[in-house]
Amino acid sequence: MNRFQTVLDGVSLVTPDLIAGSSKISDSGYLQERFIEGRAELAVLLALSEQQFQNRLPAAEIVRDLTTRLSDLRQKLPSSVWQRLTPIAREHPVSAYLLEDPLTRWSFEKPRGYSGDAQLLDFIYEHPSMSPAIEQASALGRDLYAYTKQASSSVAVRERRSILTAKVDAIASDRPGDTEILTIAAGHLREADQSQALKEGAISRWVALDQDPLSVGSVSRDFAGSRVEAINGSVRTLLSRSQQLGRFDFIYAAGLYDYLAHNVAVKLTERCLQMLKPGGQFLFANFARDIRVEGYMETFMNWALLWRSESEMWSIIGGLPNQDRFEAKVQFGENRNVLYAILQT
C-alpha cells in the first residue's frame, strides 16, 4: 500500500481523533455506569461474532448481524460513552477477521493519512484500479467485501456520484460550451468519467480542487487533454482567498461537509455562493443520521463522520447572511443515507 501522508490544512476535520476531540467526555458517575454496561454488552456481541467466524458461518450474515448490533448499541448510549468504546472494539480479536476485507482494511489503516480518501471511494465504486487489491484478498476478505460494497452507505456513495454527473450534465445543457464547474475535495473526480457534457465539449472549464497531491496528480493524468483542470487547494485556501479561481455556474462539495464543523461549513458555503455566477448553483452533501451503519464504520473502519439531519443541514443554510440572495432546498437521496443541500443564486 502507498504510505504517502497528506499534510492536512487544519481547517477540515478529516481524522477520527479530531472529531472525537470535539466532544468532551465527562467522568460523571452516570456516564461511568453506562460505560461499564456498554463495555459488557460490546464484549458479548463481539465474542458472538468471533465465534461465528470460527464456525465459518457465511461472511455476509456475520457482518450484517454485527453491524445491526453495533448500531443498536450506539443508539442507546451517550455519544461520549460510545466514543470510549470504539477503540476497545478495534482491539478485539474479531477485527482480524474483518480487516481481511480490503475496503474495511483501507479505511482502518488510512494509507493516505485521512478518512474517506479517493482510493477508498474507488473500492466502493469497484473501479478497475482496485482489482489487484481485491484479487489479492483472502477468500474471506472477498466475501466480506461482497457485503460491504453493497452496504447502504456504499450504495449511497455510488448514487451520489450518479446524481453529481446528472447535475453537471443538466447545467451544461443550458449553457453548452460555456459552463464552468468547481469540485471541492474532488478526489479522483469519478463523476466526470460518465459526464456526456464533458465528452461532448459542453463544459468550458472544470476545476477539480483537492488538498491531496496524489489525487491532484491522478486527475491530471486521467483527464489530460480535457477541460478538467486539477488544482491543489483546500478549505483553508478557499476561505483565505489565496487562490483566484474565478466564478462558476456550478460548485459542489460531495464528501467534504461530513468532516466540517458547523461554523466552518457556514463560512465555506458563504464563500462558494460568492464564487457563483448569476443563476449558478452550489450543492453540498452530507451523510444522514441514523442510517444503521455508523457503528461498524466508526469501530472497525475507523471512519468517523459528522452525521447530519435535515434540520442540521438547514441550520448551515440558516447561518448564511443575505438570505434573500438565494433559493435553497434540502433533500434525501433515494436510499436516504445522504442528504443534499442545493442553493441557487
FENWO-V572832 format. One record per backbone hydrogen bond with DSSP energy under -1.0 kcal/mol. CO is the residue of the C=O (numbers start at 1). NH is the residue of the N-H. Records with the same first field share a line. If there is no record, write none. Layout:
BEGIN
CO->NH + NH
END
This chain:
BEGIN
12->14
14->115
15->19
16->20
17->21
19->22
20->23
28->32
29->33
30->34
31->35
32->36
33->37
34->38
35->39
36->40
37->41
38->42
39->43
40->44
41->45
42->46
43->47
44->48
45->49
46->50
47->51
48->52
49->53
50->54
51->55
52->57
53->56
58->62
59->63
60->64
61->65
62->66
63->67
64->68
65->69
66->70
67->71
68->72
69->73
70->74
71->75
72->76
78->82
79->83
81->85
82->86
85->89
86->90
87->91
89->92
92->95
93->96
94->98
95->99
97->100
98->101
101->105
102->106
103->107
104->108
105->109
106->110
110->113
112->6
117->121
118->122
119->123
120->124
121->125
122->127
127->130
128->131
130->134
131->135
132->136
138->142
139->143
140->144
141->145
142->146
144->148
145->149
147->150
148->151
151->155
152->156
153->157
154->158
155->159
156->160
157->161
158->162
159->163
160->164
161->165
162->166
163->167
164->168
165->169
166->170
167->171
168->172
169->173
175->178
179->204 + 205
180->249 + 250
181->207
182->252
183->209
186->189
189->192
190->193
192->195
195->199
196->200
197->202
202->177
205->181
206->229
207->183
208->231
209->185 + 186
210->233
212->216
213->217
214->218
215->219
216->220
217->221
218->222
219->223
221->224
223->226
227->206
229->208
231->210
234->238
235->239
236->240
237->242
243->245
248->277
249->281
250->182
251->283
252->184
253->285
256->259
257->260
258->306
259->13
261->265
262->266
263->267
264->268
265->269
266->270
267->271
268->272
269->273
270->274
273->276
275->248
277->280
280->345
281->251
282->343
283->253
284->341
286->339
287->308
293->297
294->298
295->299
296->301
297->303
305->307
309->313
310->314
311->315
312->316
313->317
314->318
317->320
322->325
327->344
329->342
331->340
333->336
337->288
338->333
339->286
340->331
341->284
342->329
343->282
344->327
END
